[in-house]
Amino acid sequence: MLAQAWGKADCEVKVVCQTSGIAEEREAFAFEIVRFPTVGQLLQLLHWCDVYVQSCISLKGILPWLLVRKPLVMIHHTWYCHPNGHLRPQDWLKLQITRLGRNIAVSEAIAAHLPVPAQVIENPYAEDIFYPQPEIKRDRTLIFVGRLVSDKGADLLIAALGRLHQQGLTPDLTLIGTGPERPTLEAQIDQLNLDEQVTFAGELPPQEVAGRLCQHRIMVIPSRWQEPFGIVALEGLACGCWLVGSNQGGLSAAIGPGGLTFTNGDVVALTAQLTRLLTDPPQWQPDQQAIATHLRHHQQQTVAQLYLDCFQQQYWR
């Protein structure tokens, strides 16, 4: 998204990555993608560029920069540590590298994790895909979008659904995504007798995800993990969903004025927040004007310009 937006702002952008692509990508992107570059290619690109941007620190990518010291900007999207909080040698080294250039963090939480000052620029979302579609009837209740892994907490949501059932509340739930936890989740649903309430939609393309979001009232993001930010929250808000999400890390910043939060891993608190939204009338409703302002601050061109301002400051420093 950012590369496309920078291109529209008359910047020449080249993206380097260590993943394989698809044959159609040359038509899909208006910028050059260099996959699995050699050291020689990286050196050529460093000589070519005005600013070298690392989206999360790559130790392999920083070595050629030591020979060609172009202005360096590092964008930090996640924590530099093991999920259990342990600092590994490569994590320590990456944290030291932050001292070599300008730093941007995608949330205040990530900025606080760094050993140096960082400008906070929160992530954009694809507003050309995720937007209200009033022609779609909003006749569904709960939706989850994410990988079916323990960190994302879909099992917590199902447990909360079971507690709601005991209270006489029986909202439907759609789970979008795939992952190794699906058999475990299916067994949990069967054990709680929730089969008629829960639908597995599998993995869907973004446009279809947007359509499903527009069908639902409430998006739930029950992550156990402390999310660095949470673009999926912006996508849900943009499609008109109210949100319920865990409050540690940067997710609460993404949710903003559009939802309620609970302590990570706390099923009782999650159930209570869902109850507040499912009562008729609900005990909480969002400020739609505040949500609109929140989303405007996260549109692609707006965020891209904040980055360009930062790059220019680093280039002329």
Buried (B, 14 or more C-beta within 10 A) or exposed (E): BBBBBBBEEEBEBEBBBEEEEEEEEEEEBEEEBBEEBEEEEBBBBBEEBEBBBBBEBBEEBBEBBEEBEBBBBBBBBBBBBEEEEEEEEEBEEBBEBBEBBBBBBBBBBBBEBBEBEBBBBBBBBBBEBBBEBEEBEBEBBBBBBBBBBBBBBBBBBBBBBBBBBEEEBEBBBBBBBBBEBBEBBBEBBEEBEBEEBBBBBEEBEEEEBBBBBBBBBBBBBBBBBBBBBBBBBBBBBBBBBBBBBBBBBBBBBBBBBBBBBBEBBBBEBBBBBBBBBBEEEBEEEBEEEEBEEBBEEBBBBBBBEBBBEBBEEBEEE
